[in-house]
């Protein structure tokens, strides 16, 4: 069998407010939303999780 990497799904944060400049702040908010992490992209916070 060939090992398969898990895909990462991304969704805009519903609770992050303002401009996203710090990925740690974004990830913290996303964790509170039930995701495993988050990142800034185009000044917006996107939450990530394995799908």
HUCOR-V801814 format. One record per pair of residues at least 6 apart in sequence whose C-alpha atoms are under 7 Angstrom apart, sorted by sequence separation. I is the first residue (numbers start at 1). GAP is how many residues later the second one is. D is the distance in Angstrom with one decimal. If there is no record, write none. Layout:
BEGIN
I_GAP_D ; I_GAP_D
END
This chain:
BEGIN
20_6_6.9 ; 31_6_5.9 ; 39_6_5.8 ; 40_6_6.1 ; 30_7_5.9 ; 38_7_6.8 ; 39_7_5.5 ; 30_8_5.8 ; 38_8_5.5 ; 39_8_6.5 ; 38_9_4.1 ; 16_10_6.9 ; 27_10_4.6 ; 37_10_5.8 ; 38_10_5.2 ; 27_11_4.0 ; 37_11_5.1 ; 26_12_5.5 ; 27_12_6.3 ; 35_12_6.2 ; 36_12_6.0 ; 37_12_6.6 ; 16_13_6.3 ; 26_13_6.0 ; 35_13_5.9 ; 36_13_5.1 ; 15_14_7.0 ; 26_14_6.9 ; 35_14_5.4 ; 23_15_6.7 ; 23_16_4.9 ; 13_17_6.5 ; 23_17_5.6 ; 30_17_5.3 ; 21_19_6.5 ; 26_19_5.6 ; 20_20_5.6 ; 21_22_6.4 ; 20_23_4.7 ; 19_24_5.3 ; 20_24_5.0 ; 19_25_6.1 ; 20_25_5.6 ; 16_29_6.6 ; 13_32_5.7 ; 12_33_6.1 ; 13_33_5.4 ; 12_34_4.3 ; 13_34_5.7 ; 11_35_5.4 ; 12_35_5.9 ; 10_36_6.2 ; 11_36_5.2 ; 10_37_5.5 ; 11_37_6.5 ; 10_38_4.6 ; 9_39_5.6 ; 10_39_6.8 ; 8_40_6.4 ; 9_40_5.5 ; 8_41_5.6 ; 9_41_6.0 ; 8_42_4.6 ; 9_42_5.7 ; 7_43_5.8 ; 8_43_5.8 ; 6_44_6.3 ; 7_44_5.7 ; 6_45_7.0
END
